[in-house]
Each structure stands twice: as structure tokens, then as C-alpha cells.
């Protein structure tokens, strides 16, 4: 969205990233329902 920079690469689960991106938001672009990333990995 050119407003929230993110550094990294999604190697699996892009459908989940898209779903998070489509979450309805309220004031200050905050999601109306809590969005929680339960698990993430650093691959080097």
C-alpha cells in the first residue's frame, strides 16, 4: 500500500498475508478485529 514498509519475503502462506491485508480497518488504519501472527520463521 506504499504506506507501511515491510522487509522480508513470504515463501509460504501468501493467501494468509492477503487475508490480513483485506481486514476491515477503523481509525488510523487499525484493524477492527485483532490480527495475530502466531508463528513466523527467519530463514537465512
PQR file with spaces between the fields and no chain letter, atoms N, CA, C, O and H, PARSE charges and radii, in Angstrom:
ATOM       1  N    UNK     1       0.818   -1.206    0.000 -0.4000 1.5000
ATOM       2  CA   UNK     1       0.000    0.000    0.000 -0.0000 2.0000
ATOM       3  C    UNK     1       0.856    1.262    0.000  0.5500 1.7000
ATOM       4  O    UNK     1       0.316    2.367    0.041 -0.5500 1.4000
ATOM       5  N    UNK     2       2.151    1.123   -0.044 -0.4000 1.5000
ATOM       6  CA   UNK     2       3.108    2.235   -0.094 -0.0000 2.0000
ATOM       7  C    UNK     2       3.058    3.133    1.144  0.5500 1.7000
ATOM       8  O    UNK     2       3.576    4.250    1.125 -0.5500 1.4000
ATOM       9  H    UNK     2       2.589    0.225   -0.077  0.4000 1.0000
ATOM      10  N    UNK     3       2.426    2.639    2.235 -0.4000 1.5000
ATOM      11  CA   UNK     3       2.358    3.409    3.472 -0.0000 2.0000
ATOM      12  C    UNK     3       3.021    2.685    4.630  0.5500 1.7000
ATOM      13  O    UNK     3       3.479    3.323    5.579 -0.5500 1.4000
ATOM      14  H    UNK     3       2.005    1.732    2.251  0.4000 1.0000
ATOM      15  N    UNK     4       3.080    1.355    4.565 -0.4000 1.5000
ATOM      16  CA   UNK     4       3.601    0.557    5.666 -0.0000 2.0000
ATOM      17  C    UNK     4       4.708   -0.349    5.142  0.5500 1.7000
ATOM      18  O    UNK     4       4.425   -1.456    4.684 -0.5500 1.4000
ATOM      19  H    UNK     4       2.708    0.837    3.794  0.4000 1.0000
ATOM      20  N    UNK     5       5.974    0.100    5.198 -0.4000 1.5000
ATOM      21  CA   UNK     5       7.062   -0.717    4.648 -0.0000 2.0000
ATOM      22  C    UNK     5       7.277   -2.004    5.439  0.5500 1.7000
ATOM      23  O    UNK     5       7.225   -2.017    6.669 -0.5500 1.4000
ATOM      24  H    UNK     5       6.204    1.000    5.569  0.4000 1.0000
ATOM      25  N    UNK     6       7.518   -3.066    4.711 -0.4000 1.5000
ATOM      26  CA   UNK     6       7.792   -4.371    5.307 -0.0000 2.0000
ATOM      27  C    UNK     6       9.016   -4.934    4.612  0.5500 1.7000
ATOM      28  O    UNK     6       9.126   -4.872    3.387 -0.5500 1.4000
ATOM      29  H    UNK     6       7.560   -3.055    3.712  0.4000 1.0000
ATOM      30  N    UNK     7       9.932   -5.479    5.388 -0.4000 1.5000
ATOM      31  CA   UNK     7      11.139   -6.056    4.824 -0.0000 2.0000
ATOM      32  C    UNK     7      11.113   -7.551    5.052  0.5500 1.7000
ATOM      33  O    UNK     7      11.034   -8.001    6.195 -0.5500 1.4000
ATOM      34  H    UNK     7       9.842   -5.529    6.383  0.4000 1.0000
ATOM      35  N    UNK     8      11.176   -8.317    4.003 -0.4000 1.5000
ATOM      36  CA   UNK     8      11.167   -9.764    4.114 -0.0000 2.0000
ATOM      37  C    UNK     8      10.586  -10.381    2.863  0.5500 1.7000
ATOM      38  O    UNK     8      10.287   -9.690    1.889 -0.5500 1.4000
ATOM      39  H    UNK     8      11.240   -7.952    3.074  0.4000 1.0000
ATOM      40  N    UNK     9      10.431  -11.686    2.905 -0.4000 1.5000
ATOM      41  CA   UNK     9       9.902  -12.424    1.769 -0.0000 2.0000
ATOM      42  C    UNK     9       8.987  -13.527    2.283  0.5500 1.7000
ATOM      43  O    UNK     9       9.364  -14.295    3.168 -0.5500 1.4000
ATOM      44  H    UNK     9      10.674  -12.247    3.696  0.4000 1.0000
ATOM      45  N    UNK    10       7.809  -13.600    1.736 -0.4000 1.5000
ATOM      46  CA   UNK    10       6.870  -14.667    2.088 -0.0000 2.0000
ATOM      47  C    UNK    10       7.179  -15.849    1.177  0.5500 1.7000
ATOM      48  O    UNK    10       7.108  -15.730   -0.047 -0.5500 1.4000
ATOM      49  H    UNK    10       7.502  -12.976    1.017  0.4000 1.0000
ATOM      50  N    UNK    11       7.525  -16.996    1.778 -0.4000 1.5000
ATOM      51  CA   UNK    11       7.828  -18.186    0.981 -0.0000 2.0000
ATOM      52  C    UNK    11       6.682  -19.192    1.002  0.5500 1.7000
ATOM      53  O    UNK    11       6.656  -20.113    0.185 -0.5500 1.4000
ATOM      54  H    UNK    11       7.583  -17.092    2.771  0.4000 1.0000
ATOM      55  N    UNK    12       5.741  -19.033    1.917 -0.4000 1.5000
ATOM      56  CA   UNK    12       4.579  -19.910    2.003 -0.0000 2.0000
ATOM      57  C    UNK    12       3.482  -19.175    2.766  0.5500 1.7000
ATOM      58  O    UNK    12       3.766  -18.483    3.743 -0.5500 1.4000
ATOM      59  H    UNK    12       5.762  -18.285    2.581  0.4000 1.0000
ATOM      60  N    UNK    13       2.257  -19.316    2.339 -0.4000 1.5000
ATOM      61  CA   UNK    13       1.146  -18.709    3.062 -0.0000 2.0000
ATOM      62  C    UNK    13       0.752  -17.326    2.587  0.5500 1.7000
ATOM      63  O    UNK    13       0.201  -16.539    3.357 -0.5500 1.4000
ATOM      64  H    UNK    13       2.026  -19.878    1.544  0.4000 1.0000
ATOM      65  N    UNK    14       1.029  -17.016    1.314 -0.4000 1.5000
ATOM      66  CA   UNK    14       0.666  -15.697    0.801 -0.0000 2.0000
ATOM      67  C    UNK    14      -0.837  -15.458    0.885  0.5500 1.7000
ATOM      68  O    UNK    14      -1.276  -14.311    0.974 -0.5500 1.4000
ATOM      69  H    UNK    14       1.476  -17.655    0.688  0.4000 1.0000
ATOM      70  N    UNK    15      -1.628  -16.525    0.859 -0.4000 1.5000
ATOM      71  CA   UNK    15      -3.078  -16.372    0.998 -0.0000 2.0000
ATOM      72  C    UNK    15      -3.436  -15.765    2.349  0.5500 1.7000
ATOM      73  O    UNK    15      -4.392  -14.998    2.460 -0.5500 1.4000
ATOM      74  H    UNK    15      -1.272  -17.457    0.787  0.4000 1.0000
ATOM      75  N    UNK    16      -2.663  -16.112    3.372 -0.4000 1.5000
ATOM      76  CA   UNK    16      -2.889  -15.561    4.712 -0.0000 2.0000
ATOM      77  C    UNK    16      -2.512  -14.084    4.732  0.5500 1.7000
ATOM      78  O    UNK    16      -3.220  -13.269    5.324 -0.5500 1.4000
ATOM      79  H    UNK    16      -1.886  -16.735    3.281  0.4000 1.0000
ATOM      80  N    UNK    17      -1.405  -13.737    4.092 -0.4000 1.5000
ATOM      81  CA   UNK    17      -0.977  -12.335    4.014 -0.0000 2.0000
ATOM      82  C    UNK    17      -2.052  -11.509    3.308  0.5500 1.7000
ATOM      83  O    UNK    17      -2.380  -10.406    3.746 -0.5500 1.4000
ATOM      84  H    UNK    17      -0.829  -14.399    3.611  0.4000 1.0000
ATOM      85  N    UNK    18      -2.589  -12.038    2.231 -0.4000 1.5000
ATOM      86  CA   UNK    18      -3.655  -11.326    1.509 -0.0000 2.0000
ATOM      87  C    UNK    18      -4.884  -11.130    2.392  0.5500 1.7000
ATOM      88  O    UNK    18      -5.505  -10.067    2.369 -0.5500 1.4000
ATOM      89  H    UNK    18      -2.322  -12.934    1.875  0.4000 1.0000
ATOM      90  N    UNK    19      -5.233  -12.148    3.164 -0.4000 1.5000
ATOM      91  CA   UNK    19      -6.395  -12.056    4.055 -0.0000 2.0000
ATOM      92  C    UNK    19      -6.167  -10.982    5.125  0.5500 1.7000
ATOM      93  O    UNK    19      -7.078  -10.215    5.438 -0.5500 1.4000
ATOM      94  H    UNK    19      -4.729  -13.012    3.182  0.4000 1.0000
ATOM      95  N    UNK    20      -4.960  -10.928    5.683 -0.4000 1.5000
ATOM      96  CA   UNK    20      -4.636   -9.891    6.668 -0.0000 2.0000
ATOM      97  C    UNK    20      -4.770   -8.513    6.025  0.5500 1.7000
ATOM      98  O    UNK    20      -5.310   -7.586    6.629 -0.5500 1.4000
ATOM      99  H    UNK    20      -4.221  -11.552    5.429  0.4000 1.0000
ATOM     100  N    UNK    21      -4.275   -8.388    4.798 -0.4000 1.5000
ATOM     101  CA   UNK    21      -4.334   -7.112    4.090 -0.0000 2.0000
ATOM     102  C    UNK    21      -5.744   -6.642    3.786  0.5500 1.7000
ATOM     103  O    UNK    21      -5.973   -5.447    3.596 -0.5500 1.4000
ATOM     104  H    UNK    21      -3.836   -9.141    4.307  0.4000 1.0000
ATOM     105  N    UNK    22      -6.690   -7.567    3.737 -0.4000 1.5000
ATOM     106  CA   UNK    22      -8.083   -7.224    3.439 -0.0000 2.0000
ATOM     107  C    UNK    22      -8.929   -7.001    4.692  0.5500 1.7000
ATOM     108  O    UNK    22     -10.130   -6.752    4.593 -0.5500 1.4000
ATOM     109  H    UNK    22      -6.504   -8.538    3.892  0.4000 1.0000
ATOM     110  N    UNK    23      -8.311   -7.089    5.862 -0.4000 1.5000
ATOM     111  CA   UNK    23      -9.048   -6.895    7.113 -0.0000 2.0000
ATOM     112  C    UNK    23      -9.641   -5.485    7.152  0.5500 1.7000
ATOM     113  O    UNK    23      -8.973   -4.513    6.799 -0.5500 1.4000
ATOM     114  H    UNK    23      -7.335   -7.292    5.943  0.4000 1.0000
ATOM     115  N    UNK    24     -10.879   -5.384    7.577 -0.4000 1.5000
ATOM     116  CA   UNK    24     -11.523   -4.073    7.698 -0.0000 2.0000
ATOM     117  C    UNK    24     -10.829   -3.281    8.794  0.5500 1.7000
ATOM     118  O    UNK    24     -10.465   -3.821    9.839 -0.5500 1.4000
ATOM     119  H    UNK    24     -11.422   -6.174    7.864  0.4000 1.0000
ATOM     120  N    UNK    25     -10.653   -1.987    8.536 -0.4000 1.5000
ATOM     121  CA   UNK    25      -9.941   -1.134    9.483 -0.0000 2.0000
ATOM     122  C    UNK    25     -10.799    0.047    9.911  0.5500 1.7000
ATOM     123  O    UNK    25     -11.762    0.423    9.243 -0.5500 1.4000
ATOM     124  H    UNK    25     -10.949   -1.548    7.688  0.4000 1.0000
ATOM     125  N    UNK    26     -10.418    0.617   11.045 -0.4000 1.5000
ATOM     126  CA   UNK    26     -11.097    1.791   11.568 -0.0000 2.0000
ATOM     127  C    UNK    26     -10.156    2.982   11.543  0.5500 1.7000
ATOM     128  O    UNK    26      -9.369    3.151   10.612 -0.5500 1.4000
ATOM     129  H    UNK    26      -9.636    0.312   11.588  0.4000 1.0000
ATOM     130  N    UNK    27     -10.247    3.794   12.568 -0.4000 1.5000
ATOM     131  CA   UNK    27      -9.422    4.995   12.632 -0.0000 2.0000
ATOM     132  C    UNK    27      -7.943    4.634   12.660  0.5500 1.7000
ATOM     133  O    UNK    27      -7.539    3.626   13.238 -0.5500 1.4000
ATOM     134  H    UNK    27     -10.886    3.657   13.325  0.4000 1.0000
ATOM     135  N    UNK    28      -7.165    5.470   12.030 -0.4000 1.5000
ATOM     136  CA   UNK    28      -5.709    5.301   11.943 -0.0000 2.0000
ATOM     137  C    UNK    28      -5.325    3.956   11.316  0.5500 1.7000
ATOM     138  O    UNK    28      -4.255    3.421   11.602 -0.5500 1.4000
ATOM     139  H    UNK    28      -7.494    6.289   11.560  0.4000 1.0000
ATOM     140  N    UNK    29      -6.195    3.415   10.464 -0.4000 1.5000
ATOM     141  CA   UNK    29      -5.933    2.184    9.710 -0.0000 2.0000
ATOM     142  C    UNK    29      -5.727    0.966   10.603  0.5500 1.7000
ATOM     143  O    UNK    29      -5.072    0.005   10.200 -0.5500 1.4000
ATOM     144  H    UNK    29      -7.064    3.850   10.231  0.4000 1.0000
ATOM     145  N    UNK    30      -6.281    1.000   11.814 -0.4000 1.5000
ATOM     146  CA   UNK    30      -6.169   -0.119   12.756 -0.0000 2.0000
ATOM     147  C    UNK    30      -7.261   -1.144   12.454  0.5500 1.7000
ATOM     148  O    UNK    30      -8.426   -0.776   12.298 -0.5500 1.4000
ATOM     149  H    UNK    30      -6.813    1.781   12.142  0.4000 1.0000
ATOM     150  N    UNK    31      -6.894   -2.443   12.367 -0.4000 1.5000
ATOM     151  CA   UNK    31      -7.918   -3.463   12.115 -0.0000 2.0000
ATOM     152  C    UNK    31      -9.019   -3.436   13.176  0.5500 1.7000
ATOM     153  O    UNK    31      -8.745   -3.249   14.362 -0.5500 1.4000
ATOM     154  H    UNK    31      -5.948   -2.742   12.493  0.4000 1.0000
ATOM     155  N    UNK    32     -10.272   -3.626   12.735 -0.4000 1.5000
ATOM     156  CA   UNK    32     -11.394   -3.636   13.668 -0.0000 2.0000
ATOM     157  C    UNK    32     -11.369   -4.886   14.539  0.5500 1.7000
ATOM     158  O    UNK    32     -11.770   -4.843   15.703 -0.5500 1.4000
ATOM     159  H    UNK    32     -10.494   -3.778   11.772  0.4000 1.0000
ATOM     160  N    UNK    33     -10.897   -5.999   13.978 -0.4000 1.5000
ATOM     161  CA   UNK    33     -10.717   -7.232   14.746 -0.0000 2.0000
ATOM     162  C    UNK    33      -9.222   -7.476   14.878  0.5500 1.7000
ATOM     163  O    UNK    33      -8.465   -7.230   13.939 -0.5500 1.4000
ATOM     164  H    UNK    33     -10.571   -6.033   13.033  0.4000 1.0000
ATOM     165  N    UNK    34      -8.797   -7.959   16.035 -0.4000 1.5000
ATOM     166  CA   UNK    34      -7.382   -8.203   16.292 -0.0000 2.0000
ATOM     167  C    UNK    34      -6.799   -9.184   15.270  0.5500 1.7000
ATOM     168  O    UNK    34      -7.400  -10.218   14.978 -0.5500 1.4000
ATOM     169  H    UNK    34      -9.412   -8.159   16.797  0.4000 1.0000
ATOM     170  N    UNK    35      -5.628   -8.847   14.732 -0.4000 1.5000
ATOM     171  CA   UNK    35      -4.903   -9.717   13.807 -0.0000 2.0000
ATOM     172  C    UNK    35      -3.642  -10.174   14.528  0.5500 1.7000
ATOM     173  O    UNK    35      -2.847   -9.351   14.983 -0.5500 1.4000
ATOM     174  H    UNK    35      -5.140   -8.007   14.969  0.4000 1.0000
ATOM     175  N    UNK    36      -3.462  -11.494   14.629 -0.4000 1.5000
ATOM     176  CA   UNK    36      -2.321  -12.047   15.357 -0.0000 2.0000
ATOM     177  C    UNK    36      -1.561  -13.006   14.449  0.5500 1.7000
ATOM     178  O    UNK    36      -2.154  -13.907   13.856 -0.5500 1.4000
ATOM     179  H    UNK    36      -4.108  -12.162   14.259  0.4000 1.0000
ATOM     180  N    UNK    37      -0.252  -12.813   14.341 -0.4000 1.5000
ATOM     181  CA   UNK    37       0.611  -13.765   13.644 -0.0000 2.0000
ATOM     182  C    UNK    37       1.126  -14.714   14.709  0.5500 1.7000
ATOM     183  O    UNK    37       1.892  -14.314   15.587 -0.5500 1.4000
ATOM     184  H    UNK    37       0.229  -12.081   14.823  0.4000 1.0000
ATOM     185  N    UNK    38       0.706  -15.972   14.635 -0.4000 1.5000
ATOM     186  CA   UNK    38       1.018  -16.954   15.672 -0.0000 2.0000
ATOM     187  C    UNK    38       2.422  -17.515   15.501  0.5500 1.7000
ATOM     188  O    UNK    38       3.103  -17.799   16.487 -0.5500 1.4000
ATOM     189  H    UNK    38       0.084  -16.296   13.922  0.4000 1.0000
ATOM     190  N    UNK    39       2.862  -17.677   14.252 -0.4000 1.5000
ATOM     191  CA   UNK    39       4.160  -18.303   14.024 -0.0000 2.0000
ATOM     192  C    UNK    39       4.839  -17.673   12.813  0.5500 1.7000
ATOM     193  O    UNK    39       4.209  -17.466   11.775 -0.5500 1.4000
ATOM     194  H    UNK    39       2.309  -17.447   13.451  0.4000 1.0000
ATOM     195  N    UNK    40       6.119  -17.372   12.951 -0.4000 1.5000
ATOM     196  CA   UNK    40       6.931  -16.859   11.850 -0.0000 2.0000
ATOM     197  C    UNK    40       8.332  -17.434   12.005  0.5500 1.7000
ATOM     198  O    UNK    40       8.766  -17.738   13.116 -0.5500 1.4000
ATOM     199  H    UNK    40       6.630  -17.540   13.794  0.4000 1.0000
ATOM     200  N    UNK    41       9.025  -17.579   10.904 -0.4000 1.5000
ATOM     201  CA   UNK    41      10.379  -18.131   10.937 -0.0000 2.0000
ATOM     202  C    UNK    41      11.338  -17.204   10.219  0.5500 1.7000
ATOM     203  O    UNK    41      10.965  -16.519    9.267 -0.5500 1.4000
ATOM     204  H    UNK    41       8.672  -17.331   10.001  0.4000 1.0000
ATOM     205  N    UNK    42      12.575  -17.188   10.684 -0.4000 1.5000
ATOM     206  CA   UNK    42      13.646  -16.485    9.998 -0.0000 2.0000
ATOM     207  C    UNK    42      14.460  -17.545    9.271  0.5500 1.7000
ATOM     208  O    UNK    42      14.977  -18.474    9.891 -0.5500 1.4000
ATOM     209  H    UNK    42      12.878  -17.745   11.458  0.4000 1.0000
ATOM     210  N    UNK    43      14.570  -17.403    7.969 -0.4000 1.5000
ATOM     211  CA   UNK    43      15.335  -18.346    7.158 -0.0000 2.0000
ATOM     212  C    UNK    43      16.525  -17.592    6.586  0.5500 1.7000
ATOM     213  O    UNK    43      16.366  -16.566    5.924 -0.5500 1.4000
ATOM     214  H    UNK    43      14.150  -16.648    7.466  0.4000 1.0000
ATOM     215  N    UNK    44      17.699  -18.104    6.844 -0.4000 1.5000
ATOM     216  CA   UNK    44      18.887  -17.417    6.308 -0.0000 2.0000
ATOM     217  C    UNK    44      19.717  -18.337    5.457  0.5500 1.7000
ATOM     218  O    UNK    44      20.749  -17.925    4.928 -0.5500 1.4000
ATOM     219  H    UNK    44      17.828  -18.937    7.382  0.4000 1.0000
